[in-house]
Amino acid sequence: MIDGNFVIDAVTHAYNLHPTNYRAGKYAESLAGLIWGLHSGLSGDTHRVPTAEGFLKNWSVQELAHLLFVESGVDLAVHHVLPLQTLYHDGLCSYEKTLEIHRNYPHRFLVYAGVDPLRGTAALDDLEQQYETLKPSGLKLYPAAWLGEKFRHTGWRMDDPSIAFPLFERAQKLGIKNIAVHKGLPMGAVPLEPYKVDDIGGAADAFPDLNFEIVHGGMAFLDETGMQLSLFPNVYVNLEVTGALIVKRERWFAESLAALLKWAGPDKIMWGSGTVFSHPHPALHKFWHDFQLPDELVQVAGMQVTPEVKRMILGGNYARYAGVDVEAVKKNIANDVFAKLKARGDHQPYSYKESLYE
């Protein structure tokens, strides 16, 4: 926790960024380079992996958990299966890693399934299989696709009745209520069109009993994203990468947050670090302890980011969104291995060692 406040990190990734995992070389390398560039450009000096070689590796589940729960103030995190098998052999964040998380850390992580809607009935079968083994709290989707070394320009849309809606219907039948989709941040040097948010409303309107989570909300299309939040009660925004801007690009972060608050207030905004994209501690610490909107942006937002607003963004909103029993989680994690290690103090960034857990 941070000053006694329960923190939920709404999206994390145990990436496999090693070049041996690249399937579509040009595009896989471009996306890996983007992730490394964001990490090196947005991370504070004390919480940055110093070399590309040190960062572009196969990150383990154990390293991810240590970063979140020992080196930072995160209490509960969400890990997504990433279904990018046309780019990376294991999809970038593999089903197998997510299964390991689900089995080994059920009190510390929620998990999302991940499928490629363009696989049609195979995607539906894949979702069924992941539901049986992962018991996911949500489903993660990507709006673009690659065919070998070529970007598929036609892609698919969230409001597509033939591609997206059958998947939403199956998720609803299985009891998966939360649908997260990557938006606002192109995945490398690719066309921007699939990352716009104009297809969210059609999905939210057609499936009012599902929640739709715009991941990377605030990175681009600010007013369009805010409008979706204001119009549809089942649309939310996840601050993955956007939250990391606070460390080195605070004005950008402030303008993004003010715009989202202007449209919909604070109760639909959820914190997400994207760890291991960035170390979770600096942004979380700065947001809680130091961040305030400048006066001119208070006028835009219609409010200041008070401690109560921060508590909502850092955990309260996601707990409500996903039905998390916060008190039960607190009880379950109070004396686990991460809590005991954290209590020792003085943990340097990226200090995971297997021997700590023996």
C-alpha positions, 0 to 999 in steps of 0.5 A, a space after each residue: 500500500 501507499 500511505 495506507 491506501 490499497 493500490 491496484 495496478 490494472 495492467 502489467 506484462 511479463 514481456 518476452 522481448 528477446 530477439 529470438 521471440 520475433 516472428 515477423 522480424 520488421 514489425 516485431 523489432 519495431 514494437 520492441 524498439 518502441 517499448 524500449 524507447 518508451 522505457 528509456 525515455 520516460 523512466 527516471 534515472 534511478 529506475 531505468 534499465 541502462 542498456 537495450 540488451 538488458 531490457 530486451 529479454 524474456 522477463 520472468 513472472 517472478 521478476 514482474 511480481 518482485 517489481 510490483 509487490 516488493 519494490 513498489 506500493 502495488 497490492 494487487 495487479 492484473 496480467 494480460 495474455 497478449 495474443 500477438 502470435 503473428 508478431 512473436 512466437 509466444 504472443 509477447 506475454 504468453 498464455 503459459 506465463 499467465 497460467 503460472 501467475 494464476 496458479 502461483 499468485 492467485 491472491 496477488 494477480 487477476 488475469 485477462 485472457 487474450 485472443 485474436 478476433 480475426 481467427 474467427 471460430 478458432 478465437 472462440 475456442 481459444 477463449 473457451 479454453 483459456 476460461 477453463 484454465 485461467 478463470 479470467 476477470 477480463 479479455 484483452 484485445 488488439 485492434 490490428 493484425 499482421 500477416 507475416 511481414 505485412 501489416 493488415 490494413 483492413 484490421 477489425 473494429 470493436 463495433 463489427 457485428 461479424 468479427 467482434 460481436 460473436 466474441 463479446 457474446 461468447 465472453 458474456 456467456 462465459 461470465 467474462 464482463 470486462 473487455 480491454 482493448 489497446 488504443 491510442 498508442 500505435 504498436 511500432 511504425 504502423 498506420 494509426 487508424 486501428 488505434 482510434 476510439 471511434 468504434 468503442 461506442 458501438 460495442 458499448 451500446 450493443 453490449 450494455 452488460 459488458 464493460 469496455 476498458 480503453 487501454 492507454 487512454 489519454 495518450 491520444 484522441 483525448 476528447 474522443 476518449 472523454 466523450 466515450 466515457 461521458 456517453 456510455 456508463 460501461 466505458 472506462 479508461 486505463 492509464 497504462 503508459 499515460 501514467 508513466 508520463 508523470 515522471 519525465 513529462 508531467 505537463 503531458 500527463 496533467 493535460 491528459 488527466 485534466 481532459 479525461 476529468 473534464 468529460 467524465 469526472 474521476 470515477 472511470 479512470 484506472 491506474 495501470 503501469 504496464 510493468 515491465 514497460 516501466 518500473 512501477 514505483 516512480 510514477 505511483 510515488 509521484 502521483 500520490 505524494 507530489 502531483 497536483 493539477 496547475 490552476 489553469 488545468 483545474 479550470 479545464 478539469 473542473 476539479 483538483 486531484 485531491 487525495 480522494 480522487 487519487 484513491 479512486 484512480 489508484 484502486 477504488 475504481 478498479 475494485 468496483 469495476 472488477 468486483 474486487 473484495 479489497 478487505 479480503 485481498 488485504 487479509 490474504 496478502 498481509 503475511 505473504 512472501 512479498 509482504 515479508 520481503 517488502 517489510 525488510 526495506 531498502 530494495 534497490 530497483 531491479 533487485 530480484 534474485 531467486 535466492 530471496 525466495 528460497 
